[in-house]
Amino acid sequence: MKDVRDSELERLKWLSETLKRQLLHRFTTDPDFLKRSTVNTVNWDSSKGGCLHTRGSATIPKTLARMKRANDLLTEFSANFEQATQQAQKEGDESIGTVDSNIVQR
C-alpha cells in the first residue's frame, strides 16, 4: 500500500513536499472528505462493470442508437409527408400544396 501511495505522490512533482504531505493528511483524516469520498466511491462502483452515475451523460452506443432512431423517424415522416402531398395534389386539394416543403428536411 505504501508503494501505491508513494507512486501517487511521485506523480505530483509540481507540488511541494510539504503541501503533498498536508493534502495526504487531510485526505486520510478529514471526516467530511472521507464521507464524500465514500459516497462517491459507492456511486461510481458497479457490479455490472462501468459506472452507476455518469453525470447524466449517455454512452456513445446509446447516443448513436438514439440518433439512428430519430433519423429513421424523420425519414419515415418525410416519406409519408411526400406521399400525402402527392396524393392530395392528384385529388386536387390545393391546401396541402401550399405547405413549404423546406420545413421537412431529409
N, C-alpha and C positions, 0 to 999 in steps of 0.2 A: 504494500500500500504506500509506503514511504517513497518507493521508486516512482510510482504514478504521480504522487503529489509533487515530488521534485521535478519530474519531467514537465508537468503542467506549469510549474513556476519558471522553468527554463524558457518556455515559450514567451514569457512576458519580459523579455530582456529590456524593453524600453522603460519599465517601471523600476524605481529604485528598490533595493533590497528591503529597506525599512518599510516602504509602502506595501510591498508584496506581503511581508510578514503581518502587517496590520490588517490587510484585507483578509488574509487567510485566517487570522484570529477572529475577525468579525464573522466570516462565513461559517466558522465552526462553533461559535459561541452565542451569537445574537439570536434570541428566541424568535423574534419577528421574521428574520431572514430564514431561519430553519423551518418555520411554519410555512412560509410562502414556497420555499424550495420543495418541501414535502408535497404540498398541494399540487404544484406544477409537475413534479415527477409523476404523481398518480395520473394527472390529466394527460400527460404525454405518453404514458405507458399503455400498451395494448397487448392483450394475449393473442390477438389475431395478426399481429405484426403491424407496423406503421404507427400512426398516432391517433389517439381518440379525438383530440381537438387540433384542428389545423387553422385556427383563427379565421374560420369562415371560408377558406379557400377550397375549391374543388380540385381534385386531381386532374391531370391532363387527359387521361382516358375518359373521365366523366364529362369533362368540358367538351371534348371532341364529339362524344355521343350526343350531348345536348345540342351542339351546333348542327350535327347531321340531322337530328330530328326536326329542328327548326327549319333547316334548308329543305327537307322533304315536305314539310307542311306548306312552306312558301311555294315550292314547285307545284304541289297539288292544287293549292289555291289559285295560282296563276293559270294553270291549265283549265280549271273549272270556270274561272272568270272569262277566259278567252272563248271557251266553248259556249257559255251563256250569252256572251256578247254577239258571237256569230249567229247563234240560234235566234236571238231577238232581232237582229238585222234582217235575217231571212224572213221572219214573220212580220216585218215592217214596224216593229216597235222602236221608234227613234229615240226614246228617252234613255235607253241603255247606251246608245251610241254616243251620247253627249258626255259620258264619263271619261275623264282624262286617263288615257292608257298608261301614261308615265307614272301614275300613282303606284301601280303594281309593277315592281321591277323584279327581274329574274335573277 
